[in-house]
Amino acid sequence: MSKPLLSPQKWHELAERLLAGETRQALAEEYGVARKTISNRLGNYAQRMQAVTEQVQAVQQEQMQTAAPADLASIAAHLAGAAQHSAMTAHRLAVIAHGQLAKLDEANPLDSSEALQAIAALTKVAHAAGQIGLSLLKANQAATQAQGDGVLPALPDDPQEAARVYQAFMGKD
């Protein structure tokens, strides 16, 4: 009397293990089937699956390589937009802070604590808003140097001072 064939689930399990690198002989002994039965049923299953896996990976790699430049261009455009808006926000806040200077009692500036607090807060927020643009300029320092006639000096961390240095370098004083 012959042994019953393996269930589809067992064949699937056997195929997975074959794909993982186990030998037909070891699997045949464990599952109680002839090595030839495994070969007849699965043929070169592991080799075929490996070839399919390699093809899928090649297609995925190709898709990643073609999608990446478009994605990077989109990211760069959005960051440039964010930097531009942040720079405009920083400028506007600095103008408002400058307007608060008129409220100071120059003879006794400490008597104008409310105006001083407003100026300090606006200046701090303007400084923070300028960081995106400053970071973008610093990250692209080599490209910005190519636009000028000389070597772009190191940009300071203060966005307003960095803007002055950059504008002077670009001849937009």
C-alpha positions in Angstrom: 0.0 0.0 0.0 1.4 3.4 -1.0 1.7 6.3 1.3 -0.9 9.0 0.8 0.2 12.1 -1.1 0.9 15.2 0.8 -1.8 17.8 1.3 -1.6 21.0 -0.7 -0.6 22.8 2.5 2.3 20.4 3.1 3.4 20.8 -0.5 3.4 24.5 -0.1 5.4 24.2 3.1 7.9 21.8 1.4 8.3 24.3 -1.5 8.9 27.2 0.9 11.6 25.2 2.7 13.1 24.1 -0.7 13.2 27.8 -1.7 14.9 28.6 1.6 17.8 26.3 0.6 17.0 23.0 2.2 18.0 19.9 0.2 15.4 17.7 -1.6 16.9 14.6 0.1 16.5 16.1 3.6 12.9 17.2 2.8 12.1 13.8 1.2 13.2 12.0 4.4 11.3 14.3 6.7 8.0 14.3 4.7 8.2 10.6 3.8 8.2 11.0 0.0 10.8 10.1 -2.6 13.3 12.7 -3.7 12.2 12.0 -7.2 8.6 12.8 -6.3 9.7 16.2 -5.0 11.6 16.8 -8.2 8.7 15.7 -10.4 6.2 17.8 -8.4 8.3 21.0 -7.9 10.9 20.7 -10.7 13.3 23.5 -10.4 10.9 25.5 -8.1 13.6 27.1 -6.1 15.6 28.2 -9.1 12.4 29.6 -10.8 11.3 31.4 -7.7 14.8 32.9 -7.3 14.8 34.1 -10.9 11.4 35.7 -10.4 12.5 37.3 -7.2 15.5 38.8 -8.9 13.4 40.1 -11.8 11.0 41.7 -9.3 13.9 43.3 -7.4 15.4 44.6 -10.7 12.0 46.2 -11.7 11.6 47.8 -8.2 15.2 49.1 -8.3 14.5 50.7 -11.7 11.3 52.2 -10.5 13.1 53.7 -7.5 15.8 55.2 -9.7 13.4 56.8 -12.1 11.0 58.1 -9.4 13.7 59.5 -7.1 14.8 62.5 -9.3 11.2 63.6 -9.8 10.5 63.2 -6.0 13.7 65.1 -5.2 12.8 67.9 -7.6 9.3 68.2 -6.0 10.8 68.2 -2.5 13.4 70.9 -3.5 10.6 73.0 -5.0 8.5 72.8 -1.8 11.5 73.5 0.4 12.4 76.5 -1.7 8.8 77.8 -1.4 8.9 77.2 2.3 12.2 79.1 2.5 10.8 82.0 0.5 7.7 82.2 2.7 9.7 81.9 5.8 12.1 84.6 4.6 9.1 86.9 3.9 7.7 86.1 7.3 11.0 86.9 9.0 11.2 90.2 7.1 7.7 91.2 8.0 8.2 90.4 11.7 11.5 92.3 11.7 9.7 95.3 10.2 7.0 95.1 12.9 9.6 94.8 15.6 11.4 97.8 14.2 8.1 99.7 14.4 7.8 98.9 18.1 11.1 100.8 18.6 9.1 104.1 18.2 7.2 103.1 21.4 10.3 103.0 23.5 11.1 105.9 25.9 14.7 106.5 24.8 15.5 108.4 28.0 14.2 105.5 30.1 14.0 102.3 27.9 13.3 100.1 30.9 10.1 102.0 31.6 8.9 100.6 28.2 8.9 97.0 29.3 5.8 96.1 27.2 7.4 97.5 24.0 10.7 95.8 24.9 9.0 92.4 25.4 7.2 92.8 22.1 10.4 93.7 20.3 12.2 90.7 21.8 9.4 88.3 21.0 9.0 89.5 17.4 12.8 89.4 16.9 13.0 85.9 18.3 10.2 84.7 16.0 11.7 86.5 13.0 15.0 84.8 13.7 13.4 81.4 13.9 11.4 82.0 10.7 14.6 82.9 8.8 16.3 79.6 9.7 14.7 77.6 6.8 16.0 80.0 4.2 19.4 80.3 5.9 19.7 76.5 6.1 18.8 76.2 2.4 21.4 78.9 1.5 24.0 77.1 3.6 23.2 73.8 2.0 23.5 75.3 -1.4 26.5 77.4 -0.7 28.6 76.0 -3.6 25.8 76.7 -6.0 25.4 80.3 -4.7 29.1 80.8 -5.0 28.9 80.0 -8.7 26.4 82.9 -9.1 28.7 85.5 -7.7 32.1 86.7 -8.8 34.0 85.5 -5.9 33.9 83.2 -2.9 30.8 83.4 -0.8 31.9 84.0 2.8 30.7 81.8 5.5 27.1 82.7 6.4 26.5 83.6 10.1 23.8 81.8 12.0 21.7 85.0 12.4 19.3 85.1 9.4 19.3 88.9 9.2 23.1 89.1 9.2 23.3 86.2 6.8 20.9 88.0 4.5 23.1 91.1 4.6 26.2 89.1 3.8 24.5 87.2 1.0 23.0 90.4 -0.5 26.4 92.1 -0.4 28.0 89.1 -2.0 25.4 89.1 -4.8 25.8 92.9 -5.3 22.3 93.7 -4.1 23.2 96.2 -1.3 
